Amino acid sequence: MKEEEMMDIADFIHRTLTSREDATAVAKLREEVHAFSRKFPLPF
């Protein structure tokens, strides 16, 4: 992971905390995080 990805992760955290009461926004965010995490598969 590079600095750009770390900024993405910080954005995910911020958006989650600021929209935790909005189920639609959280569901969309969940999809984005899932797509993002596919770039970094676990080694096992």
CNS distance restraints for C-alpha pairs under 8 A (distance, minus, plus):
assign (resid   1 and name CA) (resid   5 and name CA) 5.96 0.50 0.50
assign (resid   1 and name CA) (resid   6 and name CA) 7.15 0.50 0.50
assign (resid   2 and name CA) (resid   6 and name CA) 6.50 0.50 0.50
assign (resid   3 and name CA) (resid   7 and name CA) 6.30 0.50 0.50
assign (resid   4 and name CA) (resid   8 and name CA) 6.43 0.50 0.50
assign (resid   5 and name CA) (resid   9 and name CA) 6.27 0.50 0.50
assign (resid   6 and name CA) (resid  10 and name CA) 6.22 0.50 0.50
assign (resid   7 and name CA) (resid  11 and name CA) 6.17 0.50 0.50
assign (resid   8 and name CA) (resid  12 and name CA) 6.23 0.50 0.50
assign (resid   9 and name CA) (resid  13 and name CA) 6.29 0.50 0.50
assign (resid  10 and name CA) (resid  14 and name CA) 6.15 0.50 0.50
assign (resid  11 and name CA) (resid  15 and name CA) 5.99 0.50 0.50
assign (resid  12 and name CA) (resid  16 and name CA) 6.03 0.50 0.50
assign (resid  12 and name CA) (resid  29 and name CA) 7.23 0.50 0.50
assign (resid  12 and name CA) (resid  33 and name CA) 7.33 0.50 0.50
assign (resid  13 and name CA) (resid  17 and name CA) 6.23 0.50 0.50
assign (resid  14 and name CA) (resid  18 and name CA) 6.17 0.50 0.50
assign (resid  15 and name CA) (resid  19 and name CA) 5.93 0.50 0.50
assign (resid  15 and name CA) (resid  29 and name CA) 7.89 0.50 0.50
assign (resid  16 and name CA) (resid  20 and name CA) 5.51 0.50 0.50
assign (resid  16 and name CA) (resid  26 and name CA) 6.56 0.50 0.50
assign (resid  16 and name CA) (resid  29 and name CA) 7.39 0.50 0.50
assign (resid  19 and name CA) (resid  25 and name CA) 6.55 0.50 0.50
assign (resid  19 and name CA) (resid  26 and name CA) 6.81 0.50 0.50
assign (resid  20 and name CA) (resid  25 and name CA) 7.89 0.50 0.50
assign (resid  20 and name CA) (resid  26 and name CA) 6.39 0.50 0.50
assign (resid  22 and name CA) (resid  26 and name CA) 6.26 0.50 0.50
assign (resid  23 and name CA) (resid  27 and name CA) 6.08 0.50 0.50
assign (resid  24 and name CA) (resid  28 and name CA) 6.29 0.50 0.50
assign (resid  25 and name CA) (resid  29 and name CA) 6.08 0.50 0.50
assign (resid  26 and name CA) (resid  30 and name CA) 6.03 0.50 0.50
assign (resid  27 and name CA) (resid  31 and name CA) 6.48 0.50 0.50
assign (resid  28 and name CA) (resid  32 and name CA) 6.41 0.50 0.50
assign (resid  29 and name CA) (resid  33 and name CA) 6.14 0.50 0.50
assign (resid  30 and name CA) (resid  34 and name CA) 6.12 0.50 0.50
assign (resid  31 and name CA) (resid  35 and name CA) 6.22 0.50 0.50
assign (resid  32 and name CA) (resid  36 and name CA) 6.09 0.50 0.50
assign (resid  33 and name CA) (resid  37 and name CA) 6.03 0.50 0.50
assign (resid  34 and name CA) (resid  38 and name CA) 6.53 0.50 0.50
assign (resid  35 and name CA) (resid  39 and name CA) 7.50 0.50 0.50
assign (resid  36 and name CA) (resid  40 and name CA) 7.82 0.50 0.50
assign (resid  37 and name CA) (resid  41 and name CA) 7.05 0.50 0.50
